[in-house]
Amino acid sequence: MNHKMVVKTTGMLLLAEAGLLLLPLAVSLIYRESCFYALLITIGVAVVLGGGAMLAGRNADRTIYSREGFAITGLSWLLLSAVGALPFFISREIPSYVDAFFETVSGFTTTGASILRDVEAMSRGLLFWRSFTHWVGGMGVLVFLMAMTKNISERSIHIMRAEMPGPIVDKITPRTKDTAKIFYAIYLSLTFAEVALLLCGGMPLYEALVHTFGTAGTGGFGVFRDSIASYSPYLQWVIGCFMLVFGVNFNVYYLLLMRRFRSVLKSGELWTYLGIAAGSTAVVAFNIRHLYPAASEGIRTAFFQVSSIMTTTGFATADFDTWPTLSKTTLLMLMFIGACAGSTGGGIKVSRVVIYVKGIRREIQKLLRPRAVNRLRLEGKTVDESVVRGQNAYLAVYVLSFVLFFFLLSFDRFDIETNLSAAAACFNNIGPGFAAVGPACCYADYSVFSKLVLSAAMLMGRLEIFPILLILIPGTWRRRGR
């Protein structure tokens, strides 16, 4: 284990967080809010801790293997959330540090689960920071660091693979740093495009930025208790469409920029993703047609919620907890499927679902034709057997982890529907669930223990389990061996 490089990289991340906190600080000063001092103190803490870590890791070997990649990713997200929670706690706008930590983890992991009963009572500076954590965590804080700094080795692809969601993460350019820059250039471009379209619809700049952060990171934090319901149909369509856009694998946008249209048209993951979204929208729209007098309103509401849940964003224009069972079941299934690999969305990922379905079909064909050679293909390429085994192992760990979280929540006083949907919503980074954690409710009534369990679920869901598990294993930190 290259301990010095792990310490140095986490120090760089804390210094980067201090820089990012300048934006909400500026917002609080513009609106003349007293929370600015809490942000200033947090910036100071981040600078001291980050600077100390940089000194401790000076002259570090820049070599990063998979072990260091997982360790850096797991530790960085924990430290980022722990320090990022301080403004809420110091300002006393969230009096409990555990609640503040839960809210911040929910932000960085782009989950959108909240303990706030009255979000509109919070200061604008802290609401900005709350939603900005979505944008920072959406593409990945360490991917951002790789794009901005020169002090990361080319072996940092191990960090990218540990942080970016999906079964297969490869460089789209020979250098990892250039890949990170391209991803963030696309991310910024789509962000600016959404802000511009929201401004065209009459949304104020502050609200446009906050809701774009929530959309881009597929997080779902907003500034109103009714989420997006009070906005015009135009604004709902814009946000609904952009949620779907940010749930697409960013490699697709790179291929479009390179004019490799044929490769995009052959993308099985993309068409499966869009097909599931379209089919689910049709089912939900038909099922809730009696709730909306105008067909266009029903279709818009169905599309928005399907897009929100499938991309694990969590925005809402209706209380879908009151919808018929068929619609709620459809949304529950979408919670687990999630968005595409290489996007800002959560869930199991569409590419994995495709691999699992093709794997089942291949096993059935083997039973019928034992001697036939039947290779599993994805995106026009043969999937290596080691990748298939890895995805099967991931599914097993995913199911066991979900069952464990659900079991641990059962110590609280809530019913099965609430605990089941809370575990699913947090582990898949969605936010709102059903019953007591539905879109019209929050997670405030859960115990401290349950909030810590759900915080762990959010982190493990965002980082796809293994980075958090590995930092808990003593063997990860041994000096010898890789």
KASULFEN-V390404 format. One record per residue. N is the residue number from 0. RES is the residue in one letter. PSI is psi in whole degrees, 0 to 359 (NA if undefined). D_FIRST is the distance of its C-alpha to the first C-alpha in Angstrom with 1 decimal. Layout:
N;RES;PSI;D_FIRST
N;RES;PSI;D_FIRST
This chain:
0;M;128;0.0
1;N;81;3.8
2;H;319;5.6
3;K;322;8.8
4;M;326;9.0
5;V;312;8.6
6;V;317;11.3
7;K;317;13.3
8;T;320;13.7
9;T;326;14.8
10;G;318;17.1
11;M;322;18.5
12;L;318;19.2
13;L;322;21.1
14;L;322;23.1
15;A;322;23.9
16;E;322;25.1
17;A;319;27.3
18;G;320;28.9
19;L;329;29.5
20;L;347;31.2
21;L;330;33.8
22;L;306;35.5
23;P;331;36.4
24;L;316;37.3
25;A;320;39.8
26;V;316;41.1
27;S;326;41.8
28;L;321;43.5
29;I;318;45.6
30;Y;5;46.8
31;R;53;47.1
32;E;148;45.1
33;S;348;44.1
34;C;355;40.6
35;F;327;39.7
36;Y;325;38.9
37;A;322;36.2
38;L;320;34.6
39;L;315;34.8
40;I;317;33.3
41;T;320;30.3
42;I;317;29.9
43;G;316;29.9
44;V;315;27.3
45;A;320;24.9
46;V;316;25.6
47;V;311;24.9
48;L;317;21.7
49;G;317;20.5
50;G;320;21.7
51;G;318;20.1
52;A;323;16.7
53;M;319;17.4
54;L;318;18.5
55;A;331;15.5
56;G;14;13.3
57;R;150;15.9
58;N;27;15.4
59;A;146;11.8
60;D;126;10.8
61;R;1;11.8
62;T;129;10.0
63;I;119;9.0
64;Y;184;8.6
65;S;323;9.8
66;R;313;6.9
67;E;323;6.4
68;G;314;10.2
69;F;319;11.0
70;A;315;9.2
71;I;316;10.9
72;T;309;14.0
73;G;312;14.5
74;L;319;14.0
75;S;317;16.1
76;W;325;18.9
77;L;313;19.2
78;L;319;19.4
79;L;317;21.6
80;S;320;24.0
81;A;317;24.0
82;V;321;25.1
83;G;341;27.2
84;A;343;29.2
85;L;319;30.5
86;P;321;33.4
87;F;319;35.0
88;F;315;34.6
89;I;321;35.7
90;S;348;38.7
91;R;13;39.6
92;E;336;40.3
93;I;99;37.9
94;P;332;38.5
95;S;130;35.8
96;Y;324;32.2
97;V;318;31.2
98;D;318;33.7
99;A;320;32.4
100;F;316;28.8
101;F;313;30.1
102;E;320;32.1
103;T;318;29.2
104;V;317;26.8
105;S;325;29.8
106;G;306;30.1
107;F;325;26.6
108;T;2;26.3
109;T;39;29.8
110;T;308;31.2
111;G;4;34.3
112;A;136;34.9
113;S;150;36.6
114;I;2;37.9
115;L;124;40.5
116;R;327;44.0
117;D;85;45.6
118;V;331;43.3
119;E;346;46.3
120;A;349;46.4
121;M;151;43.0
122;S;154;43.1
123;R;324;42.6
124;G;316;39.8
125;L;328;37.6
126;L;324;38.8
127;F;313;37.7
128;W;319;34.2
129;R;315;34.2
130;S;329;34.9
131;F;330;32.9
132;T;330;29.7
133;H;311;30.8
134;W;319;31.0
135;V;316;27.6
136;G;342;25.9
137;G;305;27.9
138;M;339;26.4
139;G;124;23.0
140;V;326;21.9
141;L;330;18.9
142;V;320;21.2
143;F;316;23.5
144;L;320;21.0
145;M;325;20.2
146;A;331;24.0
147;M;335;24.7
148;T;158;22.2
149;K;357;21.6
150;N;23;18.2
151;I;133;16.2
152;S;167;15.5
153;E;345;17.3
154;R;5;14.3
155;S;0;14.6
156;I;333;16.7
157;H;326;13.8
158;I;316;14.3
159;M;319;18.0
160;R;327;17.9
161;A;331;16.1
162;E;323;18.6
163;M;133;21.8
164;P;144;23.9
165;G;161;25.1
166;P;331;24.5
167;I;119;24.1
168;V;115;22.8
169;D;163;23.3
170;K;136;23.9
171;I;350;27.7
172;T;163;27.5
173;P;329;25.6
174;R;133;23.5
175;T;320;21.3
176;K;319;22.6
177;D;323;26.1
178;T;315;25.6
179;A;320;24.5
180;K;318;27.5
181;I;315;29.9
182;F;316;28.8
183;Y;330;29.3
184;A;317;32.6
185;I;316;33.9
186;Y;314;32.7
187;L;318;34.6
188;S;315;37.6
189;L;325;38.0
190;T;311;37.6
191;F;322;40.4
192;A;317;42.6
193;E;318;42.5
194;V;315;43.2
195;A;317;46.1
196;L;325;47.6
197;L;322;47.3
198;L;322;49.1
199;C;334;51.8
200;G;5;52.3
201;G;7;53.1
202;M;133;49.9
203;P;154;49.3
204;L;314;46.4
205;Y;313;44.4
206;E;325;44.7
207;A;318;44.0
208;L;313;40.7
209;V;314;39.7
210;H;331;40.6
211;T;320;39.1
212;F;316;35.7
213;G;327;36.2
214;T;312;37.3
215;A;318;34.8
216;G;1;31.8
217;T;52;33.8
218;G;303;33.6
219;G;2;37.1
220;F;137;37.5
221;G;199;40.9
222;V;359;43.4
223;F;151;46.1
224;R;330;46.5
225;D;16;47.9
226;S;249;45.0
227;I;1;46.7
228;A;329;50.0
229;S;355;52.0
230;Y;165;51.4
231;S;160;53.7
232;P;321;53.5
233;Y;311;52.5
234;L;324;49.5
235;Q;320;48.5
236;W;318;48.8
237;V;310;46.7
238;I;320;43.9
239;G;317;44.2
240;C;319;44.0
241;F;330;41.0
242;M;316;39.1
243;L;321;39.7
244;V;315;38.7
245;F;350;35.3
246;G;359;34.7
247;V;146;34.9
248;N;127;32.0
249;F;343;31.6
250;N;330;31.5
251;V;317;35.2
252;Y;325;36.0
253;Y;318;34.3
254;L;324;36.5
255;L;319;39.5
256;L;325;38.9
257;M;2;38.7
258;R;32;41.9
259;R;65;40.5
260;F;327;42.8
261;R;322;43.1
262;S;323;39.4
263;V;317;39.7
264;L;336;42.8
265;K;3;41.1
266;S;106;38.2
267;G;323;38.6
268;E;316;36.1
269;L;312;38.1
270;W;328;41.4
271;T;316;40.2
272;Y;310;38.9
273;L;324;42.2
274;G;318;44.2
275;I;318;42.7
276;A;315;43.3
277;A;316;46.9
278;G;319;47.7
279;S;321;46.4
280;T;317;48.3
281;A;317;51.4
282;V;312;51.1
283;V;317;50.5
284;A;319;53.2
285;F;321;55.7
286;N;331;54.8
287;I;14;55.2
288;R;329;58.2
289;H;347;60.5
290;L;344;58.5
291;Y;120;59.1
292;P;327;62.6
293;A;129;61.5
294;A;322;59.7
295;S;324;57.7
296;E;319;56.4
297;G;317;55.3
298;I;317;53.6
299;R;316;51.8
300;T;317;50.6
301;A;314;49.4
302;F;316;47.6
303;F;313;45.9
304;Q;324;44.6
305;V;314;43.5
306;S;319;41.7
307;S;315;40.2
308;I;317;39.0
309;M;323;37.8
310;T;1;35.7
311;T;35;34.6
312;T;305;36.0
313;G;2;38.3
314;F;158;41.2
315;A;144;44.6
316;T;0;48.2
317;A;158;49.6
318;D;87;48.9
319;F;352;47.9
320;D;341;47.7
321;T;0;51.5
322;W;165;51.6
323;P;161;52.9
324;T;320;50.7
325;L;315;50.3
326;S;317;48.9
327;K;322;46.5
328;T;319;45.4
329;T;314;44.8
330;L;322;42.6
331;L;319;40.7
332;M;321;39.9
333;L;331;38.9
334;M;322;36.4
335;F;324;34.4
336;I;308;34.9
337;G;196;33.7
338;A;197;33.6
339;C;157;32.2
340;A;149;28.7
341;G;15;27.5
342;S;186;29.8
343;T;2;29.5
344;G;167;30.9
345;G;210;29.5
346;G;184;30.5
347;I;328;29.7
348;K;140;30.7
349;V;320;33.7
350;S;322;31.9
351;R;319;30.5
352;V;318;34.0
353;V;315;35.4
354;I;317;32.9
355;Y;316;33.9
356;V;315;37.6
357;K;326;37.5
358;G;319;35.6
359;I;316;38.3
360;R;321;41.0
361;R;320;39.5
362;E;323;39.4
363;I;319;43.0
364;Q;327;44.0
365;K;325;42.4
366;L;325;44.6
367;L;323;47.6
368;R;82;46.7
369;P;330;44.3
370;R;352;44.5
371;A;141;44.0
372;V;115;40.9
373;N;99;39.8
374;R;145;36.6
375;L;129;35.2
376;R;144;35.4
377;L;131;34.1
378;E;35;35.2
379;G;3;37.0
380;K;149;34.0
381;T;130;33.2
382;V;124;30.3
383;D;145;28.1
384;E;330;28.2
385;S;326;24.5
386;V;318;24.8
387;V;315;27.8
388;R;320;26.0
389;G;320;23.1
390;Q;326;25.7
391;N;320;27.5
392;A;320;24.5
393;Y;317;24.0
394;L;319;27.6
395;A;314;27.4
396;V;323;24.6
397;Y;311;26.5
398;V;315;29.7
399;L;319;28.2
400;S;317;26.5
401;F;316;29.8
402;V;320;31.8
403;L;314;29.7
404;F;317;30.1
405;F;318;33.8
406;F;315;34.2
407;L;326;32.6
408;L;339;34.9
409;S;347;37.9
410;F;342;37.8
411;D;176;39.2
412;R;6;42.9
413;F;163;42.8
414;D;173;44.3
415;I;318;42.5
416;E;316;43.1
417;T;310;41.5
418;N;320;38.4
419;L;313;38.0
420;S;328;38.4
421;A;316;36.2
422;A;316;33.3
423;A;317;34.0
424;A;323;34.4
425;C;318;31.2
426;F;327;28.9
427;N;8;30.4
428;N;48;30.3
429;I;310;34.1
430;G;269;35.4
431;P;145;39.0
432;G;228;39.9
433;F;170;43.2
434;A;237;45.5
435;A;351;44.2
436;V;28;41.3
437;G;179;43.5
438;P;339;43.9
439;A;3;46.5
440;C;191;44.4
441;C;184;41.0
442;Y;14;38.3
443;A;330;39.6
444;D;353;41.2
445;Y;152;38.1
446;S;167;36.9
447;V;316;34.0
448;F;313;32.2
449;S;324;33.0
450;K;323;31.9
451;L;322;28.4
452;V;315;28.4
453;L;327;29.6
454;S;317;27.0
455;A;321;24.3
456;A;318;26.2
457;M;315;26.4
458;L;315;22.7
459;M;324;22.0
460;G;316;24.9
461;R;320;23.9
462;L;7;20.3
463;E;47;21.5
464;I;304;20.1
465;F;320;16.7
466;P;322;14.5
467;I;319;16.2
468;L;318;16.1
469;L;327;12.4
470;I;347;11.6
471;L;351;14.2
472;I;122;12.8
473;P;326;11.3
474;G;336;9.5
475;T;328;7.3
476;W;4;5.7
477;R;146;5.8
478;R;325;4.6
479;R;145;6.8
480;G;164;7.5
481;R;NA;7.0
